[in-house]
Amino acid sequence: MKPASTIVIGAGVVGLCAAYNLAKPAQKVIMVGRGPVKSGASTGNAGILALGHPPLPRPGLVWKTIKWMLNKGSPLYMPPRIDFGLMKWMWEFRKACTADHFQHCMRILAEWGWATGRCWDQLVEQENIDCEYRTTGWLDVFRTKEGMEHGLHEAELLRQYDFEVNVMSGDELRRHEPCFKPQIVGAAHYTDSRFVSPNKFMAGLAERVRGMGVEFNTKGEVRRLNASGGRFSGVELADGRTINGDTAVLAAGVWTT
């Protein structure tokens, strides 16, 4: 009987970690990605592993979100247009901005956050990946008193789930980190989180995964999932090729439709 084969769609950090764990029991794993491992969002970010980061939907955020969507300088700007899909998303987002939903999400994210930290510690140590891994947390730095008040509120939310957040005034911060200018009014130090160099981690884990026998197909844009007899049977690529498999992991990030 041939071993089961899994196709991992997406060559980012989620796909790589999935392939790593699937290949451990000597399962055949094929990774399919739109481009090289070191080309996507998983390598182009700040490298903060934010354990217990609160969910975006929260009480009081609806009108602020609408303002952000109309502001070209905001991180959530969207050009005004008639888009029923966007309208549906906004309606669902509005329903999610309740205290009960927020607490429900935080309970899950906190549990997953602690487990994620343990997984990272174990993976980096076991595989000896040279990726500047640090467990010293990260700083949320505030330029205004209003921003600091918002940050303190968020810190208090996380403390309820046993995350440690140390709040510092601007002067205290500069005693620890002299690089910050006098305009900075304070900071919150999230001590439980981790940091990693995304580029180095991705390169190191990809090397380990290849050594475990995982096949890489990094020029394969998946056009559709194939099924036979009601079961997954493989993927069809944009260039017409077919890759057969028994199971699939969808880890294509924003490209997952």
Salt bridges, closest charged atoms under 4 A:
ASP83 OD2 - ARG81 NE 3.45
GLU92 OE2 - LYS95 NZ 3.61
ASP121 OD2 - ARG194 NH2 2.62
GLU127 OE1 - ARG208 NE 3.71
GLU132 OE2 - LYS200 NZ 2.88
GLU154 OE1 - ARG58 NH1 2.23
GLU154 OE1 - HIS150 NE2 3.79
GLU156 OE1 - ARG159 NH1 3.10
ASP171 OD1 - ARG174 NH2 3.35
GLU221 OE2 - ARG34 NH1 3.27
GLU236 OE2 - ARG223 NH2 2.50
GLU236 OE1 - ARG224 NE 3.21
ASP239 OD2 - ARG241 NE 2.72
